């Protein structure tokens, strides 16, 4: 396989950092460009009695978008080794947003970390990495949190 466009899904976690490192290492080996994607999960809106969104929601959204850009910049600075990097950041659910951004950007590979949760938590919450692997049109490399990269 020859990967030219690698999408790396990141959030603010150690497993995400491991995925970023692995993804950029692969990009270096294949001479690929990278897209870092961070999904801003929607938060329930506080609705005022007059059916307008509460200002708190809008401030939180602005901060999330700003924080997302800061996170993407930090990941690029820390791991890119000069690889061409595109930032993708949208409001969506994690798995759906990652798959949608991958399709729109045309990635050849998705790299994502996993917390490795099991049992009741996994049963109730599911796994973003597992969902992405099942629904993605391209190969998905899942980096376990226990992995040393």
C-alpha positions, 0 to 999 in steps of 0.5 A: 500500500502507498499512503499519500494522505493520512488523516490523524484523529486527535483529542486531548489525551495520551492515546491521541498523542501516540496516534499523532506520533505514529501517524506522522512517522508513517507520513514520513516513511511514505512521503504523505501529507497529513490532516489532523482532525479534532471533532468538537462534540456538540453540547446540549444548548441551554434554551432561554424562555424566548427560545433563543440560545443562551450566551453560555452556549455560544461562548463555549462553542467559540472557546472549543473552536479556539481550543481545537485549533490550539490542540492541532497546532501543538500536535503538528509542532510536536510530531510533524517533522516538517510534513505538510499538515492540514487542520480539520475541525468541525462540530459533530459526534466523534466517529461520524465527524472523523469518517466525514472529514476522511471522506471529504479530504480523501484520505488513504489511511486514518490513524486513531488512538484508543483508550482500550476500555472494556466491560460495562463502559465499553458496552454502554459508550461503544468505541469511537475507534471501533466505529470508525474502523467499521464504517470507514472507506479506507484502512484504519490504523488503531494505536492502543494506549498501551502501545509504545510508539 
